[in-house]
């Protein structure tokens, strides 16, 4: 029976402690800067919380993965992204050679051309329920696992925060986004599960929560109920959402003791024709008006912006980057327009201009992988680098740090400041940076969060 088989699920391997993806580091170009490393797999932890008999590995070294295979497994599955395809192909070959008879593939990477054929079973979309059916298990509701991350400045850990997913999937049709291809539904994570994990975060002394939904507020009533829960338990929180949804609710979220601190919103472009073409269902003027309202309540902004649309030139991008910098957002993520497999953008760019890059590790939104009609690869990548320096200046780092120390003043501010100075000194003298605090797999409770 499948339910009696030994199952191991893993991410792609890493080449060492400096191989973790650093979200902040891809967008901030200064030596002394914020860091947020991806050291846990949200997808695999959801599976583990709901199906505890499955074993998982998160970003193992190659040596650790080889050793794990020696334990003998009936099924090995891989959760991966497009830019990890080459690593996964190496793992697949080694796993087959090790005698594992059945391989599974999941996460966005399985949408890549040719990858589906590499596996005996493929999971497109969120896999807990499908795996449960295979194992003849009935899941009453999806449980939310503890997902604790850390933000640091150099080697100084500033804060741990709990990650929350309140919905999964997306019904919007932005042509550059893979989520509607991966899961075109939008389903809620039950409020009961969310409350359990929030109580767990509090028990660990975690007071900050980041909502990492693709689009918080896609189911408005559920989103408002989640906001009430966060305010009930006195969390400082942030979310990723459309600017119009945040603007409609910011007064409620930031009033009556609410600690709504920041919103990550997709600006994408200051060109309304581009926004219409990519199916954003808004225009630049409305986005800017909504940002202004959000900021008026003291809420920070993380702006998501894309450069390199076909009708853009180097000069037009430079003008737009000055506009983005003038907004003085807390931080900005700037990416190069990157076609992702099976999206409308993938087919459109390939047909009209050609996608030339065959190295999937470069599909990280920081490299040009298709034939832009106006800007060359090297020029656009240099332009991205200069843009990031412009829109994420050193002064923004100090604004963030000032807010942090202001908040901590009542919790021993002078001691924290002393730690900060010492860690800056250590970092600049080549000491090893500390790594984020995480909850080990063994500490995850499956009967409740």
Secondary structure, DSSP 4 states (H G I P E B T S, - for coil): -GGGS-EEEE---BSSTT-SEETTTTT---SS-EE-EE-S-HHHHHHHHH-TTSEEE-S-BHHHHHHHHTT--SEEEEE--GGGHHHHHHHHHHHHHTT--EEEEESGGGGSTTTGGG-SEEE-S--HHHHHHHTT---SSPPPPP-EEEEEETTEEEEEEEEE--EE------TT-SHHHH--S-EEPPHHHHHHHHHHHHHTT--EEEE--SSTTSSHHHHHHHHHHHHHTT-EEEEE--HHHHHHHHHHHTSTT-EEEEEEEEEE-S-HHHHHHTT-SS-HHHHHHHHHHHHHTT-EEEEEEEE--TT--HHHHHHHHHHHHHT--SEEEEEE----TTSHHHHHHHHHT-B----GGG-SSSS--B--SSS-HHHHHHHHHHHHHHHS-HHHHHHHHHHHHHHHGGGTHHHHHHHHHHHHHHHHTTPPPP------GGG--SS--
